[in-house]
Amino acid sequence: MASDTTEVKAIARYIRMSPFKVRRVLDQIRGRSYREALIVLEFMPYRACDPVLKVLRSAVANAEHNAGLNPAELTISQAYADQGPVLKRFQPRAQGRAYQIRKPTCHITVAVAPSAQSK
């Protein structure tokens, strides 16, 4: 990866989803080809697949439009989810108490690069 200079990425920020749940999906597509990743994301039963699919398509569109790469030859070189700011809400409880509810957000980053076989 270090020698490869044609790595193109896309980032989705402030996604209203826990980074732990998004990482579960990203671990399945990391290192796969673009075509394989589309199939995997299509049939996985998790809600996190939608934003990940959107970011993946954006990264491939960036590679195709900005770097002139062929989408059929791309593989996912990096895929990670960082924690974003946490929205803090309060739920009223019995006897005047208030319980804190934490609504996590995350930043999803997907980078694609030409596969080793196509070079």
Sequence and secondary structure as in RCSB ss.txt:
>XXXX:A:sequence
MASDTTEVKAIARYIRMSPFKVRRVLDQIRGRSYREALIVLEFMPYRACDPVLKVLRSAVANAEHNAGLNPAELT
ISQAYADQGPVLKRFQPRAQGRAYQIRKPTCHITVAVAPSAQSK
>XXXX:A:secstr
  S    EEEEEEEESS HHHHHHHHHHHTTSBHHHHHHHHHH   TTHHHHHHHHHHHHHHHHHHS   GGGEE
EEEEEEEE   EEEEEE GGG EEEEEE  EEEEEEEEE STT 
